[in-house]
Amino acid sequence: MLVNTESLISITEANQNFSKVARLVDKNGSAVILKNNVPRYIVMEFPAAEEIQNASDADIASISKKLIEKNLEAYKELAK
């Protein structure tokens, strides 16, 4: 995952100044909170999180097609 370095904030600073986290989300689309200098948490707008969770029908169809192609012999055997 690519992370915009402008959206990084330490957990200490996020704890002391959450409004700064909110401003980062407004500006960059997300904020990445670092714990021990390692990305640990991501804060994003709620609609963006919902969008990520809901797979599109096209995505599901594509994945299904790949699984069927990959396991075609097993499906044929099960169909007997």
C-alpha positions in Angstrom: 0.0 0.0 0.0 1.4 3.4 -1.0 1.2 6.0 1.8 1.4 9.7 1.3 4.1 10.9 3.6 2.1 14.1 4.2 -0.6 12.0 5.9 1.7 10.5 8.5 1.2 11.4 12.2 2.6 9.9 15.4 0.2 8.3 17.8 1.3 10.7 20.5 0.5 13.7 18.3 -2.8 12.2 17.2 -3.8 11.6 20.8 -2.9 15.2 21.8 -4.3 16.9 18.6 -7.0 14.9 17.0 -8.2 17.9 15.0 -4.9 17.7 13.1 -5.8 14.1 12.2 -9.2 15.3 10.9 -7.5 18.0 8.9 -5.1 15.5 7.3 -8.1 13.3 6.4 -9.9 16.3 4.8 -6.8 17.3 2.9 -5.3 13.9 1.9 -8.3 11.5 2.1 -6.7 9.6 4.9 -4.3 9.8 7.8 -1.9 7.1 8.9 -1.1 7.0 12.5 2.3 5.6 13.4 3.1 3.6 16.5 6.8 3.1 17.2 7.5 4.6 13.8 5.5 1.9 12.0 2.1 2.5 10.3 -0.5 1.1 12.6 -3.8 2.7 12.0 -5.6 4.5 9.2 -8.3 7.1 9.6 -10.5 7.9 6.6 -13.8 9.4 5.8 -16.7 7.0 6.5 -18.0 6.9 2.9 -14.6 5.9 1.7 -14.5 3.0 4.2 -17.9 1.8 3.1 -16.8 1.9 -0.6 -13.8 -0.3 0.2 -15.9 -2.9 2.1 -18.5 -3.2 -0.7 -17.1 -5.2 -3.6 -18.7 -4.4 -6.9 -20.6 -7.0 -8.9 -17.9 -6.8 -11.6 -15.2 -7.7 -9.0 -17.2 -10.6 -7.7 -17.9 -11.9 -11.2 -14.3 -11.6 -12.1 -13.1 -13.5 -9.0 -15.8 -16.2 -9.6 -14.7 -16.7 -13.2 -11.1 -17.1 -12.1 -12.0 -19.6 -9.4 -14.1 -21.6 -11.8 -11.3 -21.6 -14.5 -8.7 -22.6 -11.9 -10.8 -25.4 -10.4 -12.8 -26.6 -13.4 -11.7 -30.2 -13.1 -12.8 -30.4 -9.5 -16.2 -28.8 -10.3 -16.7 -31.4 -13.1 -15.8 -34.2 -10.7 -18.2 -32.9 -8.1 -21.0 -32.6 -10.7 -20.9 -36.4 -11.4 
